[in-house]
Amino acid sequence: MLIFATSSIRRWLMFRVNEGIWRALSTRAFDHVSTLPMRFHLQSGAVILARVVERGSSRAHHLINMVVFDLVPTLIEFLIVTILIVRNFGWAYAGVMALSAVFYFLFTAWSTEQRKRYHRTYIDAAQETERKFYDAITNMESVKNFTNEQHEYSRYDHALSKEEAASVQLDTVSVKVSVGHSILFRVSMTALMVMTAFDIMGGRLGVGSIVLISSLMSQFYNPIETISGVYARVREALIDAEQLLSLLALKPDVVDRENAPELRVRGAEIRFENVNFGYHDERTILHNISFTAPPGHTVALVGSTGAGKSTIAKLLLRYFDVGSGRILIDGQDIRDITQLSLRRAIRIVPQETTLFNETIAYNIEYGWPGTDMDTIIHAAKLAQLHDAILEMPDGYDSMVGERGLQLSGGEKQRVAIARALLRDPKILILDEATASLDTRTEQE
């Protein structure tokens, strides 16, 4: 009864600790990723990033669980069995068992290095499979438009074949490790049985010693097997967690200066002074850009595709820092104020509207979480969207689908406009925000 109660308490503690660690690591990773610059998010795939956080957090909390709940009790058991062997059979037996344990650990270390190489290959293959699947599903409209279903099937199947091959290699190494451990155990067991037989014939041990040494040998190897297994799993867990650790080691390149004040908006005058910027050092997009947007005015930026119009909006929001020059709002350099206060004063309707797979009301409310329904409806009316919403089966509770795929391009843009207008921003940026609207709706 006591053993059952102790085991139950241990499992309950393991569950609580595991879930607590997993949650802490996941939220820490999510919080850190959200602070990383736009440059990072533009270069990273969403699905791969999600898997890195999920796999890394899961492995890390299992790693801690193994050390706390498996390794420590096993080491205690190993110490007790070693003492019993020395007391009952002497140092010669302990020496043979210690030697076999050394070979066991050396073999485990060598085989783990082999597994590590194949495990990393398997992870890379699995991530490529996930990326292919996600790309095909999220671009299914294009797939069907160009009748490329078979093409995407072939790409996905090819990725799966690589993952399968890597998995088979990994399993093959596991089988070899298992066979090697079994051989080492039987060789050492045979050696100890021979030693025991000679001692029994010499009268130094009783016949019952055969049973005792056999039992102690099993008890001796159980901890060794557990410790070796923990070592192997730790090495693999570190491979799974290394991407997460690398992610957590990244530092944002756009940071607030120490004790930076909040932006004080008076008239909301925007001024660019000799701004130079490029996403890469070898290619400058903006060359000595200077202009002023006076308070209360609408200022349009006109230029060819790729000229840098959207880049100017991103610089104003300080997603990136300028290479040289400066950007001022009411005379305040945006590098000297907090990013939070800067972005609270600005709302943008981007070229490509991104919506959450939630209701229309939620997506509008996202511009100001906690807003009451009357304000949401008012914003929808300003965006000429209210009547269209009422025609939908569930009205404001209608789901927009992943990336807003259940809405038309014009409806998505009007949701984005309503979301931006919700907070009555001091500065409003429209980055070709009405490109999908008809002329009449655009005027309204």
Number of C-alpha atoms within 10 A of each C-alpha: 6 7 8 9 10 11 12 12 12 13 13 12 13 17 13 12 15 19 15 13 19 20 15 14 20 19 14 14 20 14 12 16 19 11 14 19 18 17 14 13 13 9 8 11 13 13 14 16 17 12 14 21 25 18 17 25 26 21 21 23 20 20 21 16 17 20 16 12 14 15 20 13 12 18 14 11 16 18 12 13 18 19 12 13 20 14 11 13 17 12 14 13 19 18 12 16 22 16 13 18 20 13 14 21 18 13 16 22 16 11 17 24 14 14 22 19 13 20 21 16 18 21 16 15 21 20 18 18 21 17 18 19 18 16 15 18 13 13 10 15 12 13 17 10 9 9 11 14 14 10 11 18 14 12 15 18 15 14 20 18 14 18 21 15 15 21 18 14 16 20 15 13 16 16 11 12 18 12 12 15 17 12 13 16 18 11 12 18 19 12 14 21 17 13 14 22 17 13 16 16 11 10 10 10 16 13 13 9 17 16 11 14 20 15 11 15 19 15 16 22 18 15 21 20 17 16 22 21 16 18 20 19 18 21 18 21 22 18 19 23 23 15 16 23 18 9 17 17 10 14 13 15 15 17 16 15 12 9 9 12 13 14 21 15 16 10 13 20 19 19 20 19 16 16 19 18 23 17 14 8 8 7 9 12 16 19 14 12 14 14 13 14 15 14 14 11 9 9 11 11 9 9 9 7 8 9 12 18 18 18 18 20 16 16 17 23 21 20 18 20 21 20 15 13 15 20 25 18 22 18 13 17 14 23 19 16 19 18 21 12 15 20 17 16 18 18 23 21 23 19 15 13 16 16 22 15 16 16 19 26 21 23 25 27 24 18 20 18 12 9 15 10 12 9 15 25 20 16 25 27 16 15 22 19 22 20 11 13 20 12 10 12 9 12 16 22 14 17 21 21 15 13 15 22 15 14 15 13 16 18 19 24 27 29 28 26 28 27 26 25 23 24 19 13 15 16 19 16 20 16 17 14 20 20 13 17 16 10 10 7 14 15 8 8
